[in-house]
Amino acid sequence: MIDETQSPEVIKESAPAFAALLADPPQIDRMLAETSRSAGMNPAEAAEWSKWVRERLTRDDCAILRRYTGKNALTNYLGTLLQCLLLEYRAQSR
């Protein structure tokens, strides 16, 4: 499970980065498609998973995205986050 708490300083510093990410839906779409393809999902399952991920990303005023600290590229953070969310999604689906 992902800890969604973070210090106010980290949230303030990372806010522009995840705001930029949310402003570029095609970037998220590409990463979702790539992750679902590499996981061997059929189109219906990929669409359901993508919807679930978007709900998780925006839950609690983007709490998961606020954990981004800026130590690495935002796309690296999101890629790792998508892999973790995929594991969580599959565990819940069983």
ZIFEN-V698756 format. One record per residue. SS is DSSP state (alpha for helix, beta for strand, coil for the rest). PHI is phi in whole degrees, 0 to 359 (none if undefined). Layout:
BEGIN
ss/phi
SS/PHI
SS/PHI
END
This chain:
BEGIN
ss/phi
coil/none
coil/265
coil/285
coil/259
coil/258
coil/199
coil/290
alpha/300
alpha/296
alpha/294
alpha/299
alpha/298
alpha/289
alpha/269
alpha/306
alpha/297
alpha/293
alpha/284
alpha/295
alpha/296
alpha/296
alpha/293
coil/281
coil/240
alpha/305
alpha/301
alpha/297
alpha/295
alpha/302
alpha/299
alpha/290
alpha/296
alpha/297
alpha/296
alpha/294
alpha/292
alpha/295
alpha/291
coil/275
coil/76
coil/282
coil/281
alpha/303
alpha/293
alpha/294
alpha/297
alpha/294
alpha/295
alpha/296
alpha/300
alpha/297
alpha/298
alpha/296
alpha/300
alpha/296
alpha/295
alpha/294
alpha/260
alpha/298
alpha/52
alpha/56
alpha/63
alpha/303
alpha/297
alpha/291
alpha/293
coil/288
coil/299
coil/260
coil/87
coil/290
coil/232
coil/297
alpha/300
alpha/294
alpha/295
alpha/300
alpha/295
alpha/300
alpha/294
alpha/300
alpha/297
alpha/296
alpha/295
alpha/293
alpha/297
alpha/298
alpha/296
alpha/299
alpha/293
alpha/294
alpha/287
alpha/282
coil/278
END
